[in-house]
Structures are given as C-alpha cells and as structure tokens.
C-alpha cells in the first residue's frame, strides 16, 4: 500500500513537502552568512515543516552539520527549557559514546549526567540532574558544550515566545548573552504568537532587539498547492477539478494544515473524480469527529465572548469589530463589552488578527460555528 503523501504531522522529506523553495533558500542563505532567523506565522501554516526542510537541505549541503529542533511549547520554566535543550543536543556531537560521556561530565559543572537507552529506539539518551539554583549555570554549560565541539550546529527553538511566560524574568538576557558567545552555532527562533514575537525582536526593551533577520510565513499560493495536490492525487487515480479546489482553498483560507487534512482524506478514496458533494461529506465528517471538543470550547465562553466568536465565524473576516454596523448586525452589546470579549478571544487563541482582519483561529471550528 502506498504511503499517503499528505502528511498531517511530521516531516518525511522534500517529496512530501510543498514548495517553500524561496523561504528555504533565504533561511539557509542567512544562516550560512552568520545571521540568525526569526520565523513568525500563525500555527498550522507549516513553520515546523519548513524548519525540517531547511535542516534536510543543510544536511545535503554539509553532511557534517548538526541540526537540532527544540519545541519549547510545553515548557513552563527555565528548568524545563534547560532539560529539553540538553536532551536534544547531548551526546550527538561526540563518538564513541564513552568519549561523549567523558566530555559531557567534564563540561557540566553542576549536573549529574545520566545515560540510558531510549525505550522506543534503543538509542542512548543523556539527561541531566541539577539543583534549581544551578539552572542558569547548566544552561551556560550547554552552550559551552556546543561551542567547544568546534562543529557547525544549527538550533531551532520552536514556539520561542514561550520564554516570556516563565516565572524567571532574565531568561531572554541569559539566552542572548550565551548565544552571542557561541561562534559555531546558528539559530532559528520560531513562534506563532505574532505580537509576542514582534515585541521580543522589535522592541528596544528586549535583549533580542534587532538581532535577527525576520521572515513572516504566509499561506502557500493557491496554484502552487493545487499543482502539488493534483500530482499526488493523480498517483492514486483521484481527479480534483480546479473549481472544487478553489472552494476548499477559500473555505480554509489556504492554511496548509487544513488543506493537508482534507487532501489526506481525498487520497484515501482512489480512482474517482471529486465533487462538491464529496468535499462537503469529508468536511462534515471531520467536524463531526471534533464536535464534542468544539462544544466544550464554546461553552467555556461567557455569553458576550460566545456571541462575538459566533459573529466573527459567520462573517469569516472582521476588519472593524467595534463598528456600529457589525455590532448591530450580530446584536452585540456595547463597544466596551466587545473590546473585552475580543481581548479574551485573542489571548486564548480562539481568534487572531490577520492582515485582513480578525478570524477564528481553527478553520474547522469556524465551519462548525457557522452551523449555529
């Protein structure tokens, strides 16, 4: 059985990755020329896939390069960050393992180093144990370990804005200091909370102010993704008319993950021509499977918040949520109550502010809301 080429999660090589050739080339060019990168876009636009595609290409160009991807979305403290960072890099720059263990033990001054096999793969993994008062020193040791290796390294911190949520207030300054002292490591700082990332890298109040080149990731062009999708579907005997695809692309605003999810289901059908009825059946099936979660999210909201979310979903995109016309059309209360509700929806990522206006973050959730 052929593998479904429309990946929902993970990265399996450039043949499963749609375009982003210009972005890939620009990131590599910047990194190779000593510039770190800040990569910003809403979730599900394909940032993680792009990072892995960049790393894949770097490894093709330089087989000795070391690439480390560190997703810090689930971290809540500097301690969590250090543990995750250490797990990603330790033991990958030295061979044999006995040498690696010896080097790591010498570099890490305040930590107990443990080596044990990964239960899933059997590959040895290193972990650190250290007292909270030595967390910052251990972070410094990780950068020292990378620097002393003398090897070219690339590190991507995904959801980097998370460091602003840590209780420790000096994390940005610590990282900036250690990064400046590390000469053989190049960094990608990726994030989905655009206002937080822009604040971190554009405000003189923050240590990373103007320290990187910035790349804002937009949606893939409709024709680019259509050509990619039709070529993959054709291998399965599935025909996708251009007008049907245009409807799909428009409904999910061209966001990669939603397109991939729909195409993944199209690919399973084999030897058929897709119709609008097919598309609606698949969308309804996806929404049905998520309905209980959508109900839960919706009922967590106050009446004002739920009313505003529903209004934005029905409009699709709202440029001026405080306008009299919008509020009258959807029977919303005072501008102040709408403002408070909007701020909550933004903070909790029910909606986000795109270039065109406010939209519901989860496109499938938006389609479910429209049925209310």
C-alpha positions in Angstrom: 0.0 0.0 0.0 1.3 3.4 -0.9 2.0 5.9 1.9 -0.4 8.8 2.0 1.7 11.8 0.8 -0.4 14.4 2.5 1.2 14.4 5.9 -0.7 15.8 8.9 2.2 15.6 11.3 6.0 15.3 10.9 8.4 15.6 8.0 9.5 12.8 5.8 11.5 14.5 3.1 11.1 17.1 0.3 9.0 14.9 -1.9 6.2 15.3 0.7 6.8 19.0 1.2 5.0 21.6 -0.9 7.2 24.3 -2.3 8.6 26.9 0.1 11.7 26.9 -2.1 12.3 30.6 -1.8 11.8 30.6 2.0 14.1 27.6 2.4 16.8 29.2 0.3 16.5 32.6 2.1 16.8 30.9 5.6 19.8 28.9 4.6 21.5 31.9 3.0 21.0 34.0 6.1 22.3 31.2 8.4 25.3 30.5 6.3 26.2 34.2 6.4 26.1 34.5 10.1 22.6 35.8 10.6 20.1 34.2 12.9 16.5 34.0 11.8 13.2 34.8 13.4 10.3 32.9 11.8 6.8 34.1 12.5 3.4 32.9 11.4 0.2 31.5 13.0 0.1 27.9 13.9 -0.6 25.3 11.1 1.0 27.4 8.3 3.8 25.0 8.1 6.6 26.5 10.2 7.8 23.2 11.7 7.8 21.5 8.3 9.8 24.4 6.8 12.4 24.2 9.6 12.8 20.5 9.0 13.0 21.1 5.3 15.8 23.7 5.9 17.6 21.2 8.1 17.3 18.5 5.4 18.7 20.8 2.8 21.6 21.9 5.1 22.5 18.2 5.7 22.5 17.6 2.0 24.9 20.5 1.6 27.1 19.6 4.6 26.8 16.1 5.9 28.9 17.0 9.0 26.4 19.7 10.1 24.4 19.1 13.2 20.8 20.2 13.3 18.7 20.3 16.5 15.0 21.1 16.7 13.7 22.0 20.1 9.9 22.6 20.6 9.5 24.5 23.8 5.7 24.9 23.6 5.1 22.7 26.6 7.8 24.2 28.8 6.7 26.4 31.8 10.1 27.4 33.3 13.8 27.8 32.6 14.3 24.4 34.3 12.0 22.8 31.7 13.8 24.7 28.9 17.3 23.5 30.0 16.2 19.9 30.4 14.7 19.9 26.9 17.6 21.6 25.3 20.1 19.3 27.0 18.1 16.2 25.8 18.2 17.5 22.2 21.9 18.1 21.9 23.8 16.0 24.4 25.7 13.0 23.0 25.1 14.0 19.4 28.4 15.8 18.9 30.9 13.1 20.2 31.6 9.5 19.4 32.1 6.9 20.7 29.6 7.1 23.5 32.3 6.6 26.1 34.1 9.7 24.8 30.8 11.6 24.8 30.0 10.7 28.4 33.5 11.7 29.5 33.3 15.1 27.7 29.8 15.8 29.0 30.8 15.0 32.5 33.7 17.5 32.3 31.8 20.3 30.7 28.7 20.2 33.0 30.0 21.5 36.3 26.9 21.4 38.5 24.9 18.5 37.0 24.8 14.8 37.3 24.8 13.2 33.8 22.9 10.0 33.2 23.0 7.9 30.0 20.2 5.4 29.3 18.6 3.8 26.2 15.5 5.3 24.7 12.7 2.8 25.3 11.3 3.2 21.8 14.5 3.2 19.7 17.2 1.8 22.0 19.4 4.8 21.1 21.3 6.1 24.2 19.9 9.3 25.6 21.6 11.7 28.1 19.8 13.5 30.8 20.9 16.0 33.5 20.0 16.3 37.1 20.8 19.6 38.8 19.6 21.8 41.7 17.3 24.8 40.8 20.0 27.2 41.9 22.3 25.9 39.1 19.8 26.1 36.3 21.3 29.2 34.7 24.8 27.7 35.1 23.7 24.5 33.4 22.2 26.5 30.5 25.6 28.1 30.1 27.2 24.7 30.1 25.0 23.5 27.2 26.2 26.5 25.1 29.8 25.8 26.2 29.4 22.1 25.1 28.2 23.2 21.7 30.9 25.8 21.3 33.7 23.5 22.4 32.7 20.8 20.0 34.0 23.0 17.2 31.3 21.6 14.9 28.9 23.6 12.9 25.5 23.5 14.6 22.0 24.7 13.8 19.4 25.1 16.6 15.7 25.8 16.1 13.7 26.9 19.1 10.1 26.5 18.1 7.3 28.5 19.9 10.1 30.7 21.3 7.7 33.2 22.7 7.0 30.7 25.5 10.1 32.0 27.4 8.1 35.2 28.1 5.7 33.1 30.2 8.4 31.8 32.5 8.5 32.9 36.1 12.2 33.8 35.8 12.5 37.3 34.3 16.0 37.2 33.0 15.7 34.3 30.5 15.9 36.4 27.4 19.0 38.2 28.6 20.7 34.9 29.6 20.0 33.3 26.2 21.1 36.4 24.3 24.4 36.5 26.3 25.2 32.8 25.7 24.2 32.9 22.1 26.5 35.9 21.4 29.4 33.9 23.0 28.8 30.9 20.8 30.6 31.2 17.5 29.8 27.9 15.6 26.0 27.7 16.3 23.3 29.3 14.1 19.8 29.8 15.4 16.2 29.9 14.2 13.6 31.4 16.6 10.2 30.3 15.5 6.9 31.4 17.0 3.1 31.5 16.4 2.1 34.3 18.8 2.9 37.1 16.4 2.5 40.1 18.8 4.8 38.5 21.4 7.4 37.5 18.8 7.4 41.0 17.3 7.7 42.5 20.8 10.7 40.3 21.6 12.6 41.1 18.4 11.4 44.6 17.5 11.3 46.4 20.9 14.4 48.1 22.3 13.2 46.9 25.7 14.1 43.3 24.9 17.6 41.7 24.7 16.9 40.2 21.2 16.1 43.6 19.7 17.0 43.6 16.0 19.4 40.7 16.5 18.0 38.5 13.7 16.6 38.6 10.1 12.8 38.2 10.2 10.7 36.0 7.9 6.9 36.1 8.1 5.4 33.0 6.7 2.3 33.4 4.6 0.0 30.8 3.1 1.0 28.9 0.0 -0.2 30.3 -3.3 -3.4 28.6 -4.5 -1.9 27.4 -7.8 1.3 26.2 -6.1 -0.6 23.9 -3.7 -3.1 22.9 -6.4 -0.3 21.6 -8.6 1.3 19.8 -5.7 -2.1 18.2 -4.6 -3.2 17.2 -8.1 0.1 15.5 -8.9 -0.1 13.4 -5.7 -3.8 12.6 -6.1 -3.2 11.5 -9.7 -0.9 8.7 -8.4 -4.0 7.3 -6.6 -6.3 7.8 -9.6 -8.1 10.7 -7.9 -9.1 13.7 -10.1 -9.5 17.1 -8.3 -11.3 19.8 -10.5 -9.8 23.2 -10.1 -13.2 24.8 -9.2 -13.6 22.3 -6.4 -10.2 23.0 -5.1 -10.8 26.8 -5.2 -13.8 26.3 -2.9 -11.7 24.2 -0.5 -8.8 26.7 -0.5 -11.2 29.6 0.1 -13.0 27.9 3.0 -9.8 27.2 4.9 -8.1 30.5 3.9 -5.3 28.5 2.2 -3.8 27.3 5.6 -1.5 24.4 4.9 -2.6 22.0 7.7 -6.3 22.2 6.8 -5.6 21.6 3.1 -3.4 18.7 4.0 -6.1 17.2 6.3 -8.7 17.4 3.5 -6.3 16.1 0.8 -5.3 13.2 3.1 -8.9 12.0 3.1 -9.3 12.6 -0.7 -6.2 10.4 -1.3 -7.9 7.5 0.6 -10.8 7.4 -1.9 -8.8 6.3 -5.0 -10.0 6.1 -8.6 -12.6 8.8 -8.6 -13.4 12.4 -9.6 -14.1 14.6 -6.6 -17.2 16.7 -6.4 -18.6 19.4 -4.2 -20.7 16.7 -2.5 -17.6 14.7 -1.8 -15.9 17.7 -0.3 -18.9 18.5 2.0 -19.1 14.9 3.1 -15.5 14.9 4.1 -15.7 18.3 5.9 -18.8 17.2 7.8 -17.1 14.0 8.8 -14.1 16.0 10.1 -16.3 18.4 12.0 -18.4 15.6 13.4 -15.3 13.8 14.9 -14.3 17.1 16.6 -17.8 18.2 17.7 -17.5 17.3 21.4 -14.3 19.3 21.7 -15.8 22.2 19.8 -18.9 22.2 22.1 -16.6 22.1 25.1 -14.5 25.1 23.9 -17.7 27.1 23.0 -19.3 26.5 26.4 -16.3 27.7 28.3 -17.0 31.2 27.0 -19.3 33.9 28.5 -22.3 35.0 26.6 -20.6 38.1 25.3 -17.5 36.1 24.2 -19.5 33.4 22.6 -21.7 35.9 20.7 -18.6 37.7 19.4 -16.9 34.4 18.3 -20.0 33.3 16.5 -20.3 36.7 14.8 -16.7 36.5 13.6 -17.2 33.0 12.3 -20.3 33.9 10.3 -18.5 36.9 8.8 -15.3 35.0 8.0 -13.1 38.0 8.5 -13.9 41.1 10.5 -11.9 44.3 10.0 -13.7 46.5 12.4 -15.4 44.5 15.3 -16.2 47.7 17.1 -18.1 49.3 14.2 -21.8 50.1 14.7 -22.8 48.1 11.6 -21.0 44.9 12.7 -22.4 45.2 16.3 -26.0 45.9 15.1 -25.9 43.1 12.5 -25.0 40.5 15.2 -26.9 42.0 18.1 -23.7 42.7 20.2 -23.7 44.9 23.2 -21.6 47.9 24.0 -18.2 48.6 22.3 -16.5 48.1 25.8 -18.0 44.7 26.2 -17.0 43.7 22.7 -13.5 45.0 23.3 -13.2 42.9 26.5 -14.5 39.8 24.8 -12.2 40.3 21.8 -9.1 40.6 24.0 -10.0 37.4 25.8 -10.6 35.5 22.5 -7.2 36.8 21.2 -5.4 35.8 24.4 -6.9 32.3 24.4 -6.3 31.9 20.7 -9.9 31.5 19.7 -9.3 34.2 17.1 -6.3 36.0 15.8 -5.6 39.2 13.9 -4.6 38.5 10.3 -3.6 41.1 7.7 -7.2 41.2 6.6 -8.8 41.4 10.0 -9.9 39.1 12.8 -10.7 35.5 12.0 -11.4 32.3 14.0 -8.1 30.6 14.5 -9.3 27.0 13.9 -10.9 26.9 10.5 -12.8 23.7 11.1 -14.1 25.2 14.4 -15.3 28.2 12.3 -17.2 25.9 9.9 -18.8 24.2 12.9 -19.8 27.6 14.4 -21.4 28.7 11.2 -24.0 25.9 11.7 -25.3 27.5 14.9 
